[in-house]
């Protein structure tokens, strides 16, 4: 019976995409990208200086509704700098979730800080406000205006909720809870460009948010990221650190602190500007695709299509389904990939990885359940939607 279901799913996906091999997600380009790239090449500004970077930052800020946007080489570097800019220091702890891509925790570690794990929500897949509240009330105390973990005695300086697969989490509740404990919030919105919660763009609720423009994201710059914020001091610090902390001067080189070579190249920004012109079209097509998947999976008993949560308009970056068991999930992954339909399970939970095994955590039964049952299916923009 399982094999028949698997065959139905694979046939349906191949019928949508009209080809034999379907990747999980691939970029969509046309002549516009070539035009913008030629402009960048002809200008000779192809590295980290050039007008397209500032134009891309300005347009992203306008789109998401933030006052400032600072471009970086990837989403990980954006998160690293955002955490430094809000005050995360060596020896601190940063609250996050175990169900995420490893870059979330790596950026915390780059600051010399330690991740702390709370559970996720079954509805949003992102950080659970209820689990966060439990952790704060049971394990956190405020001394001299700062939050400390009663068990580890470390200061908790920030919280990084992640908007998974483009679905915003319970971010307003999370921000409210963190403010009570003077904990800064940096939203990992790497997957959520074009997603809105209660009419407000993901990444604009906390002290800062980050975006990713990796090749598999909803728009791509090849490699790239962005810090978005309404706080001028955060934006200035991120920009300064991303430019190897060089003090501005026409010909002298003086660097006033440890900086990072994280500035987005102009040629990547040119590609981003071409892609940004298509963003609303991408979102429309991906939402159409999600509706097609939703209707199809309603006909298959036992397999649940994961829909956007209430009060959310999701970009549906990656479509996901839940299988009734780990065994059925694993069998489907093996069958689909063998048949040329690229599907994947969600990430291994962070505290199961060797470098994060000893981090402080509370019980995360929802994350454990989702790790065993959720599968991502092809989500690139189809050229032809039926």
Secondary structure per residue as TSV (DSSP state, phi and psi in degrees):
chain	resnum	aa	ss	phi	psi
A	1	X	-	360.0	-41.6
A	2	X	H	-60.6	-41.8
A	3	X	H	-61.3	-39.3
A	4	X	H	-63.0	-43.2
A	5	X	H	-61.3	-44.5
A	6	X	H	-61.9	-41.7
A	7	X	H	-62.9	-41.7
A	8	X	H	-60.8	-44.4
A	9	X	H	-64.1	-48.4
A	10	X	H	-63.2	-43.4
A	11	X	H	-62.7	-41.4
A	12	X	H	-63.2	-44.8
A	13	X	H	-65.5	-41.5
A	14	X	H	-65.9	-31.0
A	15	X	H	-69.7	-33.3
A	16	X	H	-67.5	-46.7
A	17	X	H	-91.4	-13.2
A	18	X	T	58.1	39.1
A	19	X	S	-154.8	166.6
A	20	X	S	-81.0	-37.4
A	21	X	-	-112.1	125.5
A	22	X	B	-120.1	111.6
A	23	X	-	-70.8	162.6
A	24	X	S	-61.5	-44.8
A	25	X	-	-159.4	133.2
A	26	X	-	-136.1	151.7
A	27	X	-	-69.4	157.4
A	28	X	-	-120.1	117.4
A	29	X	-	-124.9	153.8
A	30	X	-	-142.4	-157.0
A	31	X	H	-66.6	-25.4
A	32	X	H	-61.2	-41.2
A	33	X	H	-61.2	-41.4
A	34	X	H	-62.0	-41.6
A	35	X	H	-62.1	-46.1
A	36	X	H	-66.0	-40.0
A	37	X	H	-66.0	-38.8
A	38	X	H	-63.4	-40.1
A	39	X	H	-58.3	-44.3
A	40	X	H	-65.2	-43.7
A	41	X	H	-64.0	-44.1
A	42	X	H	-67.1	-26.2
A	43	X	H	-74.4	-17.9
A	44	X	T	70.3	-3.5
A	45	X	-	-90.9	95.6
A	46	X	-	-117.8	-9.8
A	47	X	S	-97.3	-143.3
A	48	X	S	-84.9	11.0
A	49	X	-	-125.1	134.4
A	50	X	S	159.1	157.8
A	51	X	H	-70.1	-23.5
A	52	X	H	-70.1	-29.2
A	53	X	H	-63.0	-49.6
A	54	X	H	-65.3	-36.5
A	55	X	H	-66.6	-40.7
A	56	X	H	-64.0	-43.4
A	57	X	H	-59.6	-46.0
A	58	X	H	-61.7	-43.9
A	59	X	H	-70.4	-35.4
A	60	X	H	-65.8	-44.7
A	61	X	H	-58.8	-42.9
A	62	X	H	-63.0	-41.8
A	63	X	H	-65.8	-46.8
A	64	X	H	-83.4	-17.4
A	65	X	T	85.9	28.4
A	66	X	-	-103.4	158.3
A	67	X	S	-75.4	-31.6
A	68	X	E	-135.3	150.6
A	69	X	E	-146.3	132.9
A	70	X	E	-126.9	121.9
A	71	X	E	-82.5	144.0
A	72	X	E	-134.8	179.8
A	73	X	S	-77.3	-21.9
A	74	X	S	-165.6	173.5
A	75	X	H	-66.6	-33.3
A	76	X	H	-64.2	-45.2
A	77	X	H	-64.7	-35.6
A	78	X	H	-61.9	-44.5
A	79	X	H	-67.4	-41.0
A	80	X	H	-56.5	-51.1
A	81	X	H	-67.7	-38.2
A	82	X	H	-61.7	-40.5
A	83	X	H	-65.7	-43.7
A	84	X	H	-61.1	-41.0
A	85	X	H	-67.8	-29.0
A	86	X	T	-87.8	-1.8
A	87	X	T	107.8	13.4
A	88	X	-	-70.1	129.3
A	89	X	-	-124.8	165.1
A	90	X	T	-57.4	134.6
A	91	X	T	90.0	-9.0
A	92	X	-	-76.1	171.0
A	93	X	E	-116.9	149.9
A	94	X	E	-130.2	122.6
A	95	X	E	-76.1	133.6
A	96	X	E	-151.3	-161.4
A	97	X	E	-124.3	151.5
A	98	X	S	-78.8	-21.7
A	99	X	S	-90.5	92.3
A	100	X	S	-166.9	168.3
A	101	X	-	-72.2	148.1
A	102	X	H	-59.3	-24.4
A	103	X	H	-58.5	-31.4
A	104	X	H	-57.4	-50.6
A	105	X	H	-74.7	-34.5
A	106	X	H	-59.8	-42.5
A	107	X	H	-62.4	-37.0
A	108	X	H	-63.0	-45.2
A	109	X	H	-64.1	-35.7
A	110	X	H	-58.5	-27.6
A	111	X	T	-81.5	-4.3
A	112	X	T	81.3	12.6
A	113	X	-	-99.1	171.4
A	114	X	E	-118.0	132.4
A	115	X	E	-69.6	147.4
A	116	X	E	-124.5	134.0
A	117	X	E	-109.2	127.8
A	118	X	E	-116.7	170.9
A	119	X	-	-79.9	170.0
A	120	X	B	-108.0	168.4
A	121	X	-	-92.1	137.7
A	122	X	T	-67.5	-26.8
A	123	X	T	-80.8	-40.7
A	124	X	T	-103.0	-20.8
A	125	X	S	74.1	-12.8
A	126	X	S	-90.5	-175.2
A	127	X	B	-52.5	135.1
A	128	X	-	-85.1	122.4
A	129	X	H	-62.4	-35.9
A	130	X	H	-64.6	-43.9
A	131	X	H	-66.5	-40.2
A	132	X	H	-61.6	-44.8
A	133	X	H	-61.6	-41.6
A	134	X	H	-59.7	-47.1
A	135	X	H	-61.0	-46.7
A	136	X	H	-62.3	-43.8
A	137	X	H	-70.8	-35.1
A	138	X	H	-86.2	-35.2
A	139	X	H	-118.9	-5.0
A	140	X	E	-117.2	137.9
A	141	X	E	-128.4	150.8
A	142	X	E	-105.1	124.2
A	143	X	E	-129.9	126.2
A	144	X	T	54.9	34.8
A	145	X	T	85.1	1.4
A	146	X	E	-120.3	150.2
A	147	X	E	-88.2	137.2
A	148	X	E	-131.4	144.2
A	149	X	E	-78.3	117.8
A	150	X	T	-59.9	-29.8
A	151	X	T	-83.3	-50.9
A	152	X	T	-87.3	-17.2
A	153	X	-	70.1	7.6
A	154	X	-	-85.2	151.4
A	155	X	E	-75.8	137.6
A	156	X	E	-100.7	110.3
A	157	X	E	-101.3	-20.1
A	158	X	E	-153.3	166.1
A	159	X	E	-134.4	133.5
A	160	X	-	-122.8	89.9
A	161	X	-	-78.0	148.2
A	162	X	B	-117.4	131.7
A	163	X	-	-89.1	100.5
A	164	X	G	-80.5	132.6
A	165	X	G	56.4	18.7
A	166	X	G	95.0	-0.8
A	167	X	-	-94.3	110.3
A	168	X	-	-59.8	142.3
A	169	X	-	-89.8	-170.6
A	170	X	S	-78.7	60.7
A	171	X	H	-70.0	-33.2
A	172	X	H	-64.8	-41.6
A	173	X	H	-66.0	-39.6
A	174	X	H	-63.8	-45.0
A	175	X	H	-62.7	-42.6
A	176	X	H	-60.8	-44.9
A	177	X	H	-62.0	-44.5
A	178	X	H	-67.3	-34.7
A	179	X	H	-62.4	-35.2
A	180	X	H	-61.6	-26.3
A	181	X	T	-110.4	10.7
A	182	X	T	55.3	45.5
A	183	X	-	-109.3	124.7
A	184	X	E	-72.7	147.6
A	185	X	E	-115.1	122.5
A	186	X	E	-118.0	112.6
A	187	X	E	-81.7	125.3
A	188	X	E	-84.2	92.8
A	189	X	-	-105.2	29.1
A	190	X	T	-53.5	-32.2
A	191	X	T	-102.8	5.1
A	192	X	-	-119.0	22.0
A	193	X	T	-62.7	124.8
A	194	X	T	92.4	6.7
A	195	X	-	-106.0	139.5
A	196	X	E	-128.5	142.4
A	197	X	E	-122.4	120.0
A	198	X	T	52.9	38.4
A	199	X	T	82.4	1.3
A	200	X	E	-117.1	140.0
A	201	X	E	-68.4	139.1
A	202	X	T	-56.9	139.2
A	203	X	T	97.0	-5.8
A	204	X	S	-112.4	11.9
A	205	X	S	-91.7	-39.4
A	206	X	S	-86.4	-162.6
A	207	X	S	-69.4	-30.3
A	208	X	E	-160.3	162.9
A	209	X	E	-139.6	164.2
A	210	X	E	-130.9	152.1
A	211	X	E	-124.8	157.4
A	212	X	E	-124.6	142.9
A	213	X	-	-123.3	36.1
A	214	X	B	-59.8	164.4
A	215	X	T	-58.4	-21.8
A	216	X	T	-99.6	3.7
A	217	X	S	-84.8	175.3
A	218	X	S	-63.5	-36.1
A	219	X	S	-128.5	152.2
A	220	X	-	-128.5	149.1
A	221	X	-	-113.4	16.5
A	222	X	B	89.9	-64.0
A	223	X	S	-147.6	133.4
A	224	X	-	176.0	159.6
A	225	X	E	-149.1	178.4
A	226	X	E	-156.1	137.9
A	227	X	E	-101.0	128.6
A	228	X	E	-117.9	138.6
A	229	X	E	-164.2	158.6
A	230	X	S	-99.8	-1.9
A	231	X	-	-96.1	112.6
A	232	X	H	-60.6	-37.8
A	233	X	H	-66.5	-36.9
A	234	X	H	-66.2	-46.1
A	235	X	H	-60.0	-44.0
A	236	X	H	-64.7	-41.2
A	237	X	H	-67.1	-42.8
A	238	X	H	-60.5	-45.7
A	239	X	H	-64.0	-42.4
A	240	X	H	-63.2	-47.3
A	241	X	H	-65.5	-33.5
A	242	X	H	-71.2	-17.0
A	243	X	B	-106.7	41.6
A	244	X	T	48.9	29.5
A	245	X	T	55.5	37.5
A	246	X	B	-81.4	127.4
A	247	X	-	-71.8	126.5
A	248	X	-	-56.2	128.8
A	249	X	-	-166.2	140.0
A	250	X	S	-63.7	-26.4
A	251	X	S	-146.2	-11.4
A	252	X	-	-92.3	147.6
A	253	X	-	-113.6	106.1
A	254	X	-	-134.9	129.1
A	255	X	B	-119.0	124.9
A	256	X	-	-95.7	-2.4
A	257	X	S	-163.7	177.1
A	258	X	-	-67.2	119.4
A	259	X	-	-119.1	-179.1
A	260	X	-	-136.7	142.6
A	261	X	B	-87.1	70.6
A	262	X	-	-112.9	6.7
A	263	X	B	-72.9	136.3
A	264	X	-	-65.7	133.2
A	265	X	-	-68.7	150.3
A	266	X	H	-60.6	-35.8
A	267	X	H	-68.1	-33.4
A	268	X	H	-69.8	-38.9
A	269	X	H	-64.4	-34.8
A	270	X	H	-61.3	-43.8
A	271	X	H	-62.5	-39.6
A	272	X	H	-63.9	-37.4
A	273	X	H	-64.9	-39.1
A	274	X	H	-65.6	-42.1
A	275	X	H	-67.8	-36.4
A	276	X	H	-62.6	-30.3
A	277	X	T	-63.2	-22.9
A	278	X	T	-100.7	-1.9
A	279	X	H	-55.7	-48.5
A	280	X	H	-63.6	-35.3
A	281	X	H	-66.3	-42.8
A	282	X	H	-57.3	-48.2
A	283	X	H	-63.0	-42.0
A	284	X	H	-59.9	-46.1
A	285	X	H	-66.4	-40.0
A	286	X	H	-69.2	-33.7
A	287	X	H	-70.3	-35.3
A	288	X	H	-62.7	-43.5
A	289	X	H	-61.4	-43.1
A	290	X	H	-60.4	-39.2
A	291	X	H	-66.0	-38.4
A	292	X	H	-63.8	-45.3
A	293	X	H	-61.8	-44.9
A	294	X	H	-56.9	-48.5
A	295	X	H	-63.1	-39.5
A	296	X	H	-65.8	-47.5
A	297	X	H	-71.6	-15.9
A	298	X	T	-66.7	-19.5
A	299	X	T	-88.4	-8.3
A	300	X	S	-108.6	111.0
A	301	X	T	-65.8	133.8
A	302	X	T	92.8	-11.2
A	303	X	-	-114.2	122.4
A	304	X	E	-105.5	125.0
A	305	X	E	-80.2	132.0
A	306	X	-	-84.8	114.3
A	307	X	-	-96.3	162.5
A	308	X	-	-61.0	142.9
A	309	X	-	-68.4	173.0
A	310	X	T	-63.2	147.7
A	311	X	T	61.8	24.3
A	312	X	E	-122.7	140.1
A	313	X	E	-115.0	106.6
A	314	X	-	-93.9	149.3
A	315	X	-	-78.9	-7.5
A	316	X	-	47.2	51.2
A	317	X	S	-54.7	-54.1
A	318	X	S	-122.9	124.6
A	319	X	E	-76.4	145.3
A	320	X	E	-139.4	148.1
A	321	X	E	-130.6	155.3
A	322	X	E	-113.2	129.4
A	323	X	-	-94.2	158.9
A	324	X	S	-71.0	-18.1
A	325	X	S	-152.1	161.6
A	326	X	H	-63.2	-38.4
A	327	X	H	-62.6	-47.3
A	328	X	H	-66.4	-38.4
A	329	X	H	-58.4	-47.1
A	330	X	H	-65.6	-40.3
A	331	X	H	-64.7	-40.2
A	332	X	H	-65.3	-44.5
A	333	X	H	-57.7	-42.7
A	334	X	H	-64.9	-44.5
A	335	X	H	-68.1	-48.4
A	336	X	H	-61.4	-46.6
A	337	X	H	-67.1	-34.5
A	338	X	H	-65.1	-31.4
A	339	X	T	-91.4	8.0
A	340	X	T	89.4	11.3
A	341	X	B	-109.0	108.8
A	342	X	-	-73.5	117.4
A	343	X	-	-131.6	156.8
A	344	X	E	-145.4	155.1
A	345	X	E	-80.8	168.2
A	346	X	-	-71.5	171.8
A	347	X	-	-65.5	150.3
A	348	X	-	-58.7	134.1
A	349	X	-	-57.9	139.7
A	350	X	G	-57.6	-38.8
A	351	X	G	-76.5	0.1
A	352	X	G	-94.3	-6.6
A	353	X	S	-85.0	146.5
A	354	X	G	-57.9	-36.3
A	355	X	G	-78.3	-11.6
A	356	X	G	-122.4	12.7
A	357	X	T	-66.0	-30.3
A	358	X	T	-97.8	7.0
A	359	X	S	-71.1	152.3
A	360	X	-	-67.8	136.5
A	361	X	B	-148.9	156.2
A	362	X	-	-108.4	177.0
A	363	X	-	-60.0	135.2
A	364	X	-	-131.4	63.2
A	365	X	H	-63.6	-33.0
A	366	X	H	-68.8	-45.5
A	367	X	H	-59.4	-41.5
A	368	X	H	-60.6	-42.7
A	369	X	H	-66.7	-42.8
A	370	X	H	-67.2	-38.2
A	371	X	H	-58.0	-34.9
A	372	X	H	-84.3	-16.5
A	373	X	H	-125.7	-16.0
A	374	X	E	-91.3	139.8
A	375	X	E	-132.9	135.8
A	376	X	E	-91.1	138.8
A	377	X	E	-119.5	163.6
A	378	X	-	-48.9	132.5
A	379	X	-	-136.6	7.2
A	380	X	S	-63.6	159.2
A	381	X	-	-70.0	114.2
A	382	X	-	-71.8	140.9
A	383	X	S	-68.7	-27.2
A	384	X	-	-132.5	112.5
A	385	X	-	-101.6	128.1
A	386	X	-	-62.1	360.0
